Amino acid sequence: MGKKRTRNPDDDVAMADEVPAQTKKNNDGDSSDSDDDMDIVNVDFELFNYDSTIDFHGVKTLLRQLLDADASLFDLSSLSDLIVEQNTIGSTCKVDDKANDAYAFLTVLNVQEHAQKPAVRQLAEYLADRARKSQDETLAKAVPELLLGQGKQQVGLVLAERLLNMPAEVIPPMWSCMIDEIEAAVEDKEPYEFTHYLVLSRTYLEVESTLDQTERKNKRSKATGELQYFHPEDEEMRRFATAAGSFEYTKEGQAAVADSKRAFQEMGIRPVGFMMLIEADKFSKAVQGITEYVATGGMSMEMS
C-alpha cells in the first residue's frame, strides 16, 4: 500500500484491496452460496485529503453513524465544516474518484484549541458526562478533567468511522498517514502537540428480543454477553489505552430499536458508545499494534 504525503493537500494515495464480489447467479437466475460462484475482484481504495467543496455531506453522514442514537444532539454541520477545513490532517477513503462520497474518514481535533467553538464544546461536555457514568473509574475521573479542565493538557479528539463491511485492511494506512501528518504539523508549530488522544468509536451488546412474532411491546431488551466491536481493530487498540470503556447513549431506549437491528438473527443488538484514552507517547505504538493485528488476520470479521 502506498502512503499519502503529509503536508500537501493535493497528494493522495491509492491502495488495492481484494474483496469478494457479489454472489453470482446461476443459469436459472437463482443466487448460489457456493465458493465456486464467488469472484475476487480488485478494488482500488484511495486516501484523499479533505476537500471542503466535496466532502461535507459524506463526512456528515459518517458522523451521524458514529454518534448513533445521540447524533441529533449535535451540530453535525459545524463539526463537518471544521473537519473538512482542516485539510492537512486526516483522510477520507474513497473508491474510483475524489468526487465521490467517503467510505471512511479519520481526523483529530484539538479540543483545547477549538474549545470556544460551540459544536466542539458541546461534544466535549457530552463525552465528559458519558465518561463520568462509565464503569471504568480511571476513565470517569480522567476524561472530564482532560476535556474541561484548565491545565496544560492538549487532547486530540480522534473521530473515525467507515461503512459497515468495508475491508479493515484499508484502515491502518489512514492512521499511519495521520501520525505522519501530526508530526509534520508539530514541526511547523501548528497546534497538534497532544498530551493525550481520546478515540471515539462504537460497540454493541447482543440483546434478547422482547418481541414475539405477533406483538411489539414497549420494553427494553435485556443485554447479554460481552461487549462486541463494530471495528475489530478497536479491541487491539484498547490494549494501549490508559483507560477505555463503553457508555449508553442518552436517547437509546426502546426494545424496538434493538430488534430493528436484529438482521434475521435470533439475537438483536444494542449499540453503545465507546471511548479510549491513550497517552501521546503510546499512540504510535497503538497504531502499529492495529496495523500488525489487521495484517496477521487477528480480527474476526466485521458485523454485517
QUIRANOR-V457221 format. One record per backbone hydrogen bond with DSSP energy under -1.0 kcal/mol. NH is the residue of the N-H (numbers start at 1). CO is the residue of the C=O. If there is no record, write none. Layout:
# QUIRANOR-V457221
NH,CO / NH,CO
This chain:
# QUIRANOR-V457221
2,14 / 11,8 / 13,47 / 15,45 / 17,43 / 19,41 / 21,39 / 24,37 / 26,30 / 29,26 / 32,24 / 37,34 / 38,35 / 41,19 / 43,17 / 45,15 / 46,94 / 47,13 / 48,92 / 54,51 / 55,51 / 59,55 / 60,56 / 61,57 / 62,58 / 63,59 / 64,60 / 65,61 / 66,62 / 67,63 / 70,67 / 71,68 / 73,70 / 74,71 / 76,74 / 79,75 / 80,76 / 81,77 / 82,78 / 83,79 / 84,80 / 85,81 / 87,85 / 89,86 / 91,106 / 92,48 / 93,104 / 94,46 / 97,95 / 100,97 / 103,93 / 104,93 / 105,161 / 106,91 / 107,159 / 109,157 / 111,155 / 114,110 / 115,112 / 117,114 / 121,117 / 122,118 / 123,119 / 124,120 / 125,121 / 126,122 / 127,123 / 128,124 / 129,125 / 130,126 / 131,127 / 132,128 / 133,129 / 134,131 / 140,136 / 141,137 / 142,138 / 143,139 / 145,141 / 146,142 / 147,143 / 148,144 / 149,145 / 156,196 / 157,109 / 158,198 / 159,107 / 161,105 / 163,103 / 166,163 / 170,167 / 171,168 / 175,171 / 176,172 / 177,173 / 178,174 / 179,175 / 180,176 / 181,177 / 182,178 / 183,179 / 184,180 / 185,181 / 186,182 / 187,183 / 188,184 / 189,186 / 190,185 / 192,190 / 194,192 / 195,154 / 196,154 / 197,278 / 198,156 / 199,276 / 200,158 / 201,274 / 203,272 / 204,228 / 205,270 / 207,268 / 208,222 / 212,215 / 219,217 / 224,206 / 228,204 / 234,231 / 235,232 / 237,233 / 238,234 / 239,236 / 240,237 / 241,238 / 242,277 / 243,277 / 245,275 / 247,273 / 257,254 / 259,255 / 260,256 / 262,259 / 265,262 / 268,207 / 269,258 / 270,205 / 272,203 / 273,247 / 274,201 / 275,245 / 276,199 / 277,243 / 278,197 / 280,195 / 282,279 / 283,280 / 286,282 / 287,283 / 288,284 / 289,285 / 290,286 / 291,287 / 292,288 / 293,289 / 294,290 / 295,291 / 296,292 / 297,294 / 298,293
